[in-house]
């Protein structure tokens, strides 16, 4: 029984969470009608822990390791991006301007029992290079 439990625990630690986006996907092309937000998770730490991403309290997607999500924001002004793990929430405020692209890095940090989530701004050049190496999200959304 202990051997079986150890195998199950090992599979849990090494299993991968897929990245799923619940809003319409955007790309890197420029557009003056909206702003673009990219949240990037380059790390492979905490592969079994999905990190949820919210904009102004609305779920945008679940971010797995080596993945990213990207969406458009139609309005200008402040928005709040929240990254949530089972152990914490981290908030990041962006003063959105149409035509601009914002890149955030989601960091998985050690927590008490599971990984903690954190957000920080990324340099555009580094972010674009990282996106080319990451998995695109599985898009699962309905139009409103």
C-alpha positions in Angstrom: 0.0 0.0 0.0 2.8 2.4 0.8 4.5 1.7 -2.5 1.2 2.4 -4.4 0.8 5.6 -2.5 4.4 6.7 -3.3 3.8 6.0 -7.0 0.5 8.0 -7.0 2.2 10.9 -5.2 5.1 10.9 -7.7 2.7 11.0 -10.6 0.9 13.9 -9.0 4.1 15.8 -8.6 5.2 15.2 -12.2 1.8 15.5 -14.0 1.4 18.5 -16.2 -1.5 21.0 -16.0 -2.6 22.2 -19.4 -3.1 25.9 -20.1 -6.7 26.8 -20.9 -8.0 30.2 -21.9 -11.6 31.2 -21.4 -11.6 34.4 -23.5 -10.9 35.1 -27.1 -7.2 34.6 -28.0 -5.1 37.5 -29.3 -1.8 37.5 -31.2 1.3 39.8 -31.3 0.1 41.9 -34.3 -0.5 45.6 -33.5 -4.0 47.0 -33.2 -4.9 50.5 -32.1 -8.5 49.6 -31.1 -7.5 47.6 -28.0 -4.7 46.8 -25.6 -3.2 43.3 -25.4 -2.4 41.4 -22.2 0.0 38.4 -22.1 0.6 36.4 -19.0 3.5 34.1 -19.3 4.5 31.1 -17.1 8.0 30.0 -18.2 8.8 28.0 -15.2 8.3 24.2 -14.8 8.0 24.5 -11.0 4.8 23.2 -9.5 3.7 21.4 -12.7 0.7 19.9 -11.1 -0.7 23.3 -9.8 -2.8 25.3 -12.1 -2.7 29.0 -11.6 -5.9 30.9 -12.4 -5.7 34.3 -14.1 -8.5 36.9 -13.6 -9.1 40.3 -15.0 -11.2 42.5 -12.8 -12.5 39.4 -11.0 -13.5 37.6 -14.2 -11.7 34.3 -15.0 -9.6 34.6 -18.1 -7.8 31.2 -17.9 -5.8 28.6 -16.1 -2.1 28.8 -16.7 0.1 25.7 -16.7 3.9 25.5 -16.8 5.6 26.5 -20.0 2.4 28.2 -21.2 0.9 31.6 -21.8 -2.5 33.2 -22.2 -3.3 36.4 -24.2 -6.4 38.5 -24.5 -7.5 41.9 -25.6 -8.9 44.7 -23.4 -11.3 47.2 -25.1 -11.4 49.9 -22.4 -8.7 52.3 -21.3 -7.9 53.0 -17.7 -7.0 50.8 -14.7 -7.5 47.1 -14.7 -6.5 44.5 -12.1 -4.9 41.2 -13.1 -5.1 38.5 -10.4 -3.0 35.3 -10.3 -4.4 32.7 -7.9 -3.0 29.5 -6.6 -4.6 27.2 -4.0 -2.4 29.0 -1.4 -2.6 32.7 -2.3 -3.6 35.5 -4.7 -1.4 38.1 -6.2 -2.8 41.3 -7.8 -1.2 43.5 -10.4 -2.7 46.9 -11.6 -2.2 48.1 -15.2 -3.3 51.5 -16.5 -4.3 50.2 -19.9 -3.9 52.3 -23.0 -5.3 51.2 -26.4 -2.6 50.1 -28.9 -0.2 49.0 -26.2 0.8 45.4 -25.3 1.5 44.4 -21.7 3.5 41.3 -20.7 3.4 39.8 -17.2 5.4 36.9 -15.9 3.6 34.5 -13.5 6.0 33.1 -11.0 5.5 29.9 -9.0 7.1 30.4 -5.6 7.5 27.9 -2.7 4.6 27.9 -0.3 3.7 26.2 2.9 1.9 23.2 1.2 1.7 24.0 -2.5 3.2 26.7 -4.8 2.3 30.3 -4.4 1.7 32.6 -7.3 3.2 36.0 -8.1 3.0 38.5 -11.0 5.6 40.9 -12.3 6.0 43.0 -15.4 8.3 41.6 -18.2 10.4 43.5 -20.7 8.7 43.2 -24.2 11.8 41.8 -26.0 12.3 39.0 -23.4 8.6 38.3 -23.4 8.3 37.9 -27.1 11.3 35.5 -27.2 9.7 33.5 -24.4 6.3 33.2 -26.1 7.9 31.6 -29.2 9.2 28.8 -27.0 6.0 28.2 -25.0 2.8 26.2 -25.6 -0.3 28.0 -26.9 -3.3 27.7 -24.7 -6.2 25.5 -25.4 -9.0 28.0 -26.1 -12.4 27.3 -24.6 -14.7 30.3 -24.7 -18.1 31.4 -25.8 -18.8 34.8 -27.4 -20.8 37.3 -25.4 
